[in-house]
């Protein structure tokens, strides 16, 4: 009735006029009503703004990542190397998130692989335990995909070490699109792991605005550099000619913020 309508109107008015304060009365994000009415944005997710895909098929492992760096709504670089080999361990890895944090995690994983040579699963579990429990590592903001000739894993800061069931795993803002496309292509006769990875990433780059088609690729067993480049312009700069060197990629941040 009229009483209920008046009560709801009064409540909304109070919400609109009542700021959510923090500290000494400073506004923190506006009124409660304004905060509640803001649409959720995937850009605020710490792992958005990139796509990393790993495919295993017929004894071949392909790890592929795009090259775009996005800050908010701006593309600030097109050729960044997000996929690389981890020393001489025979392990390849890719990351979504902060570049500096990912490099720190790469170093930790390399140390674990030296401690447990040839045991990627054991090294990954030990890294995830440290990432979850150590105060310094808990602040690192990234997701890693790693693979060797025996297994492929996703490692997160929540302490998760995930091994896929179907030979496909992906992360990042376009990871869902790349994962679905790769799964659909896995049973197509005549397509190698490289073919599946390239086609799936092309689909993801066409859908996700935070993913481009300048791909970096690492394979097990290793291929020649020429074979790893996509002739359609996807591989431009992936072999280090544009931004593939460690010193260049280390200086670029993959942080995505709204």
Secondary structure, 3 states (H helix, E strand, C coil): CHHHHHHHHHHHHHHHHCEEEECCCEEEEEEHHHHHHCCCCHHHCCCCCCEEEEEEECCEEEEEECCCEEECCEEEECCCCCEEEECCCCEEEEEEECHHHHHHHHHHHHHHHHHCCCCHHHHHHHHHHHHHHCCCHHHCCEEEEEECCCCEEEECCCCCEEECCCCEEEEECCHHHHHHHHHHHCCCCCCCHHHHHHHHHHHHHHHCCCCCCCCEEEEECCCCHHHHCCCCCCCCCCCCCCCCCHHHHHCCCCCCCC
